Amino acid sequence: MIVVTGVSGNLGRVVIEDLLTKLPGDELIAVSRTPASIEAYGTSRNVDVRQGDYEDPASLEKAFGGAEVVLIVSSPDVTPGTRPRQHGNAIAAAKAVGAKRIVYTSAISADTGPGFLADHAATEALLRESGVPFTALRNSFYTDFFVNPAAVSAAIAAGETVAADGGRALNTATILDFGLAASAVLTDEGHENRTYELRGPLWTYDELAAVISEESGSPVAHRAIPLSEAGEGAFVGQLVSDGFFAEPSDDLATLLGRPATGIREVVREALASGRGQR
Ligand SMILES: NC(=O)c1ccc[n+]([C@@H]2O[C@H](COP(=O)([O-])OP(=O)(O)OC[C@H]3O[C@@H](n4cnc5c(N)ncnc54)[C@H](OP(=O)(O)O)[C@@H]3O)[C@@H](O)[C@H]2O)c1
């Protein structure tokens, strides 16, 4: 039995949908914190959907009952101290029900990167201490955050992309690819006590602007701005400028069995969705 948490979210939803193409629904347990999504999902997909809250250990033990492999999708709650506590509860529950492996969605460079990654490093430490074989999926940032129909449409309208990127490359990947890689790790053998750095093909904002131009037929150029002018984009801009995303890795392509999806395909999808103006 495979347990997937966070099924009301972007990533968990992709994982459970892909697992349903490989396994019968009665070999899967979908865990959600929110009763409304349990009702909606359970009835629409004929999957056993159980309620489990990372803040409520008893609910997790009940939800994980029968699990052989548990996917813990990292919590979105970045309040200091919260995620290690929540993930620790989920790890303890998986161990208590006798799970043979835990898969956790971590973040790239979790052990060596900047301080905002400390929750992921702490969770990976809890996994090691648990004694349960685990797989850490160190996901890069989502391409969908940077390249999406609204962003492509705005770039075409303005004739430019604008970011404090320092000319450095990004190794983001799509939520779909991260979800498919997680699904592969949940169903395939040989991933015990492995840590994967899941990164997509490198791209730069100059390349993104060129791709949008080529695919849309509208001229788009990139305008790099200083961090001091980046406003809400300063946090990510600092990371990009520092080269946080500049290192490639083949792990994602290896798990997928094909190259990870690049920005050209994402731009094409954005344009085809009808929101990116031609
Ligand atoms: N790599 C990236 O660029 C990136 C970007 C954003 C987030 N992340 C991280 O990756 C995770 C998955 O991404 P996502 O896009 O799928 O996020 P998402 O759409 O926000 O989904 C988060 C999931 O976590 C569940 N959750 C929240 N609090 C919970 C709790 N106390 N107990 C149990 N479940 C809880 C949510 O359930 P409810 O519906 O009940 O709230 C939801 O299903 C995020 O949570 C975050 O840690 C990564």
The ligand as a Gaussian input file, in Angstrom:
#p B3LYP/6-31G(d) Opt

LIG

0 1
 N        9.836000      23.662000      -5.126000
 C        9.094000      24.768000      -5.111000
 O        9.246000      25.713000      -5.925000
 C        8.014000      24.887000      -4.104000
 C        7.089000      25.911000      -4.209000
 C        6.084000      25.963000      -3.274000
 C        6.045000      25.037000      -2.263000
 N        6.986000      24.056000      -2.177000
 C        6.988000      23.049000      -1.110000
 O        6.513000      21.841000      -1.695000
 C        5.295000      21.451000      -1.051000
 C        4.345000      20.880000      -2.083000
 O        4.118000      21.874000      -3.089000
 P        2.650000      22.118000      -3.599000
 O        2.769000      23.058000      -4.740000
 O        1.936000      20.843000      -3.772000
 O        2.039000      22.919000      -2.365000
 P        0.478000      23.197000      -2.091000
 O       -0.284000      23.147000      -3.371000
 O        0.418000      24.404000      -1.245000
 O        0.038000      21.927000      -1.221000
 C        0.464000      21.767000       0.097000
 C       -0.242000      20.551000       0.645000
 O        0.139000      20.392000       2.031000
 C       -1.059000      20.131000       2.762000
 N       -0.922000      20.543000       4.147000
 C       -0.736000      21.784000       4.629000
 N       -0.680000      21.764000       5.962000
 C       -0.870000      20.469000       6.336000
 C       -0.958000      19.824000       7.597000
 N       -0.850000      20.494000       8.750000
 N       -1.155000      18.488000       7.609000
 C       -1.281000      17.788000       6.448000
 N       -1.214000      18.353000       5.216000
 C       -1.023000      19.695000       5.171000
 C       -2.101000      20.969000       2.074000
 O       -3.380000      20.509000       2.452000
 P       -4.644000      21.516000       2.684000
 O       -5.381000      21.518000       1.389000
 O       -5.391000      20.872000       3.787000
 O       -4.080000      22.853000       3.064000
 C       -1.775000      20.678000       0.613000
 O       -2.327000      19.454000       0.201000
 C        4.788000      22.718000      -0.357000
 O        3.992000      22.397000       0.749000
 C        6.088000      23.395000       0.033000
 O        6.637000      22.812000       1.214000
 C        7.952000      23.947000      -3.089000

